[in-house]
Each structure stands twice: as C-alpha cells, then as structure tokens.
Amino acid sequence: MPDIINFSRITIVSACSILSQYLGHSDIDKFALEVALENIIIGKNLQDKANKLAKYAIDNPLEKVFTIDGEASLQEAIITKAIQAFPAYREDETWQKLERELFLDGFIIEKIGEVPHPYNRSINIEKYALKKMYPEDIPQLDLPEAESEIYTLMNKYNFSLALAHLKNAINDYSAGRWPQANGEIRKSVEELLDEIASKLCPLEISKCKSSSEKRDLLAKEADFLSQDLNEYRFNEKPSFIKGLINRLHPEGGHPGLSDEDDCTFRIHIVLIAMRLLLRRYEKIVKEKINA
C-alpha cells in the first residue's frame, strides 16, 4: 500500500464509533498508547474518547504511527482496528454504514485468516484487512482525495447548488438510500455543468431554455467540452457527457430502485468526471486572470 492512505471524514467518524462500541475503556486506552495519543484521547465516556480520536485523525491526515503490523497512517490504523470488530457487531447499522463508506472511498474489507481470540485463546476469530478496489499506482483514482479536491474547488468558485446535491448524494449513499442518492448524483452533475455554462457564457446563457442547450454552449461557444475528444457531440452523435447524463438517469426523473454496486459506480464515475471538469474550469479562470 502507498505511504499514506486517506479516508473521507465520514468514514473516520464511523470507524471511531465502532471502536467505542466494541472496545472497553482499557482497550481504547491501550490503543491510544500504541499510537502515542494517550494525552489526547481522554474523556469520561467511550464516545467522548472516540470523538476526540476521530477529530485528531481528521485534522492530521498525514500523521504516521507504528502498529503491530508496521508503520501506517493514523487513519489507516483506526480503520484497521475497527474492521476487526467481533462478529456480533457486524450486524449493526454502524458496521454496515462503515462498509458502505469504505466502498465509497474505494476499499473493500477482505478476510485474510484467523487469529486467537484476545479474551479466549482457545478459540480463533477472523482477521480482516483493507483491499483497494482500484490500482494503487493511478493517483487520479484516489477517491477520498478526489472528493476533497472537488469540495475545495466547488467552494472556491461558488458552485453551491452542485456541492449541496453532491453532499446529499454521499449522505444518502452512506445511509443506504440508493434511489435518493442516484437522484442527487444526477442533479449534482447537471447543476455543475449549468453553473459552469453560466460563468463562462454569461451573455448567451439567458437564451438557453434547457440544460441541454447550456451544455451545447460549453462545447460550441466556451470550448470547454472537447468535440475532438468526443466529450460532447451534436446531432445525437455518441459522446461522453451525453452518455454520462443518460447513464445517471436511465429512467428519467424517477431513478427507481438501485442496488449498492450500481449506486457506487455512479458516484465513483461522477467524482472522477467532476474532478476533471473542475480542474479544467480552474485552469481557464487562471488563464483569464494572467492574460
């Protein structure tokens, strides 16, 4: 695995919540000692300690610690500890929520063997590890990093409606509400393209009667969507943006039922596409400033 593995904020919070459920005070204090945070992870109850651990890990994403398995980021150490939760805790909604959030971050939980039970050495329990869903040597597929960069650029350039829909999509996904998440994903992409068109073509935008006409502007007038790369083509010719929009709502305005794999696919491809579009928009803005 790479030197530093980052996870989204909601994933860290869920992992720490699981630690507060299946670890006692002595166990969580021991973990704090192991990662040299005994002066920070203090509190009157387990949830208080878990909250402080989550906040510190979120505020210090590059911090490394030494664990029984070697050097790792603090965030990775927390996740690795959380996924060792005993089987009785794996039916809980908090655990299922963590699984979905890790999936969204581009990870799956994989059984790698068995180890002696910490409180009963006569029996074994399953041991788990994180496995990346995508190749590690392609930084553009670092989904938590992509999500963070998207949030930063959307805030920077005031794409507020698109950002609100994206946050709603991720919250709905985390809660397992697939149809709602699908609808918010689609709205986020459409709103981002509409807002970019409004900023790049402020005079022409008033003549547009639909989102489709605004996307036409981005290809024809703003030269933002490339026709040469088949990002956008006219006359119903196949193109990436039109195909993406169609894929995001194959049932029109009513997404209907969707399973986890399909919803995950939608969010992952949208995060990658949004990152590309926002980076391109920022480049255009900087070029205009320096012109």
Order of alpha helices (4+ residues) and beta strands (2+ residues): alpha-alpha-alpha-beta-beta-alpha-alpha-beta-beta-alpha-alpha-alpha-alpha-alpha-alpha
